């Protein structure tokens, strides 16, 4: 059976972070029960499409999935296991914020098969957390990690942000050491994105917040990489680091162009060679019949572009032989000029029949050379 991933979007939050551009809401608690009913209805609409497929990973993201009552998470996972073919040892992850983690919730998550937890920390500096409108402090985070361990979780990720206002090299070093001291198996270090329409963008435009320079952001990324490496965390994707054997299988499926079904508000899918997405309007999702939006059949051109873009994000790089077999073309001949230019600039190397980026801090520029 073909293996796929399943993403379940939970759009509810206690409060909205100033940088967040995802489909998430606070103050909509009264719609939670109906939302989970609609999730089940939507999944049944994909019953035929999932025939002959095995769900190898499930990722419950948001929003803040830990914000909702754990019984909703338990019920939706039981539904998935009853209605679809879920791999016995499937990786099942849930995102959470430190303030909404309790021992009762964690024990229910563990009981219903969740075996990986991703904790949104972002910063260990309480002043920065307050600025970002995060609903927790660093003490809440340490308490949450202890609770998760008490419930039996050993595969724990933490998200942090790089390029925050006033962030220093000292902040990065303290953060990495603090997370390493917690014995985490995985750390995701994302560059701060300033998205249109967010409070952060408005605050920057009005001069209330000053961003750091691109050069400093690059330096902080490189420092983060070196510090994480020092504590035994291997980079396997631009923003993701782990102890050996703890790569996120769900995300690796994305980066290796595997198929996945996304359910819930604004969720995105790639099934049977077709990309499609869901509505971003909560009232439409709750009240209208399910309908795929923006369906687009993959073409050879888009498949090649996606293959290159995703593969070059990985530490192992782009598998030349795999590209050649997939598309019936010789990568080294097709992109001879680009490869020569990038090699001469020491931006890429060819190692064990893989194209590997040497400077991830300029990865977007490198990748764009192939389009």
N, C-alpha and C positions, 0 to 999 in steps of 0.2 A: 504493500500500500504506500502511496505517496504521502510524505510527511508535510504537514503545514503548521503554521502558528495561528493562534487565536488571540486577538486583542479585544479586551472589554473596557469600554470607556465609562468612567463614573465621574460626572461633571460637577459634583457637589464639593464645596469648600466652606471652612469656617469664615475665612476672609480672603480677599483677593490680593495677591502680591503685586507690587507696583510694576514689575517687569513682565507679568504673565499675559500672553496673547492666546492662550489655549481656550477652548470652549469649556468654561467653568463658571460656577455661580455660587454666591452665598445668599442666604435668605430665601431659598426655594425648597426648604426641607419638606414642605407639604406635598411635594410631587415625587418624593423618593420612591414610595411604594409603587406608584403607577409606572415610574421609569423602569423599575426592575421587571415589571410585568411586560412592558414593551420590549425589553431586551430579549426575553424568552420568545415573544412573538416574532421578532426580527430573525432570531437564530433559526426558527422553524422554516422561515422563508428560504433558507440556504440548505435545507435538508438534502435536496437532490444534488446540489453542487458539491456537497461534502461526501457523497457516496464514493466509496473506494479510497478515501483519504483518512489518514490518521493524524490527530492533533498531537504534536510532539511537544508543544509548549503553549502555555497560557500566560498572558500578561494582563493584570488588572491595573489600569492606570487612570489618570485623571488630569485635572481635579485632584481630590483627595479621597481615595477609596476608604481610608481608615476613618474618615469622618462619619460614614454611614454605619448603622447598626450591623454588627458582624453576621446577624442572621440572614441579611440580604445577600451577603457574599457567599455564605454557606449554601443558600438555596439555589443561587445561580450556578455555582460549581456543580452541585448535585444534578441540576438540570442538564448541564453540558455532558456530564459523565453518563447520564441515562439515555440521552438522545443521540450522542455521537460517539465515534470510536476514539477514545483518548488513550494514548500510549501509557503503559503501566508505570514507567518511570519518568513521565512527563515533567518538565520543569514548569512549576506554577509559581509565578511571582505576584506580589502585591506591593503597590506604592503606599507610603504612609508619611504623615507628618508627626514629629515627636510628641506634640501636645495631645494627639488623639489616639495614642497607643495605650492600651490597658492590658493587664494580664488576662482578663476575661476574653477580650477580643483576640489577643494573640493565640490563646489556647484554642479558640474556635477555628481560627485560620489554620492552625497546625492540624487540627482534627479533620478538617475538610480537604486536606491534601496540599495546601500551600507549603512550599519548601524553600522559598527564596523571598526575602523582604528587602525592598529598596526604600531607604529612609532619606527624606529630603531635608538636609541640614542647611546647605548653601554657604554658611559662614559660622565660625566659632566665636566671632565678635558680637556680643549682644547689641551693641550700638548699631552695627550694620544690619543685623536682623530686624531691629526696630525700624530702621530707615526703609528696608525692603517690604515692610508690613507683613513680615513672617509672624505666625501666631505662636511662636515658641522662643525659648532662649537655649543657651548651650547646656544648661543644667537639665532642661527637659529632654534634650537629645541623649545625654548620658543615662538618664533614667529609662528612656525608651529602649536603648540598646540592652540594658540590664534585664528589662522585662522580656524582650524578645528572646534573649538567651535562656531566661528562666522557663519560657514556654517551650524551649527545645530547638529554637532556630540556630543553625550554625552557618548558613549561607546568607550573609547580610551585606548589602551594598549601601553606600552613602553617596549622595550627590553633593558636590560643592561647585561654587561659581568662581571663575577666574576673571579678573578685569573689573572688579567692583570699585565703586568710588572710594578713593583714599586707600585702596589695598596696597600693602607693602610686601617686600620680600620676607620680612619677619613674620607677617601674618600667614604667608604660605607655609613657611617652615613650621610654625606652631600648629597650623591646621593639620598638616600631613602627619606630624608626630602624634598629635592627639588622636587622630583616626587610627593610626597604626597601633597605638596603645590599647585601643578597643578590640584589636584582633579581628578586624574586618577582613572578609575574603575578596571584596570588590569595592573599587572607588571610581565614580564617574566625575570627571572634572570638565565642566562645560564653560566655554567662554560666554560672558554676559552678552546677550543680544538685546539691542534697543529696537523694539518693534513699534511700528506706527499704531497710534490709537491707545497706547498704554499710558498710565500715569507717569511712568519713568520717562517716556519720550517727552511728555508735556513739561515735566520738571526740568529736564535737560534744556529744552527749548527756551524755557523762561529764566534759565540761569540759576535755579534753585539747587541743582546738582551738577557737578562738573565730572565729566568722564576722564579716564586716564588716556594717555596717548596710545596709539597703535603699537609703537615701539615698546612701551612699558608692558602692554598686554602680552606681547610676544615674549618678552623677557620673563614675565611671570609664568607663562605657560611652560617655557623651557625649564624654569626652576622647579615647577610642580612635577614635571617629568623626572627630573634628576632626583628630587627628594623621594618620590614614590618608588623609584628604582632602588634607591638606597635602602628602603624598608622592605624590599622584596616583592613589590608590585610591578608586574610586567605589563607594558602597554601592548594591547592587541588591536586597538582601533584608536583613532585620533584622540578621542575623549574618554576612553575606557581602559582601566587598569585593574589587574587582579592577581591574586596568588595563583600559582600553577594549578590548572584544572578547574578554575572557577569562572571561566568566561560565561557571559550571559548567552545561553543557547537561543533564546528568543530573538535577541538582537542580531546574533550571528546569522540567523535565518534571513533577516532583512538584508544584511550586507552581502550575503551570498545569493541574493535574488531568488530566495525561496518563496513559495506561495503563502499567503496569510489572509485571514478573514478578520476584519475589524467591525465590531458591532457597538452600537451606541452613538450618541451625538457626535457628529463631525468625524466619525471613524473612517479610516481609509483602508481599502482592500486591494489585493492583487490575486485573482483566482482565474485559472484556466486561460491565461494570457490576456486578461482584461483588468484594467484599473477602474475602480469606481469608489464613490464616497457617499457619506450620509449627510443629511441636512445639518446645518449648524444652529437652527432655530429650535429651541427647546419646546415651544408650544406646538410646532409642526410635528416634531418627533413623538410627542405624547398623544396627539389628537388625530393625525392623519395616517392612512395606511402606509406601510413601509414601501419605499421606492428608491431604487438605486439612482444616484445622481452622477452626472459627468462621466458616464461610461466611455472608456477609450480603449480600443483594442491595441495591444502592443504591436509596433512595427519593428522590422529589423533594425532600422535606424535608432529608434528609442531604446530598444533592447541593448544595442551596442553601447550607447551613451551611458545607460544606467549601469551596465556591467563595468565599464571603465571607472565611472565616478565612485561606485561603491567599493570596488576592489582596491582602488588606490587609497582609500581611507584606512585600510587594514595594515597592520604592521607587517604581515606576511606578503603584502602587495598583490599585484595582478598576475594570475597564473597564465602565462603565455600559451601553454599547450591547451588549457581549458578554453581560452578565447578562440584559438584556432579551430578546435573541434566543434565548438558551439556555433560559430559563424562561417566556417569554411573559408577563412582568410588567414593570411600570415601576418600577425600583429607587427612583427619586426620590420616587415617590408612595407605594410600599409602606413605605418607611422615612423618610417625611417628618419625623416627630417626632424620631427619633434623629439624623437629619442636622442638623436645626435646633439641637438641644441641643449637639451636638459642635462645630458651626461657631461657635456663640456662645461656647463655651469655648476656641476657637482650637485645638482638638485635631485637626481635619481641615480639608481644603480641597477644592474641586472645581476641577480644572484639566484642560483638554483632554478633557472628558467622562470623567474618572477621579476616583474618591474616593481621596484621598491622606492618609495619616496624617502629622501635623506632629510628633508626639512619640512616637517609637518606644519610648522607655523605659517608656511606659504603654500599649503596644499591646494587651496582654491585656485591660485594662479597656475600651479603645475597642472592640475586636472584640466583647466580651461584650454591648455595647449593642444589637447586631443580633440577639441570640438570646433 
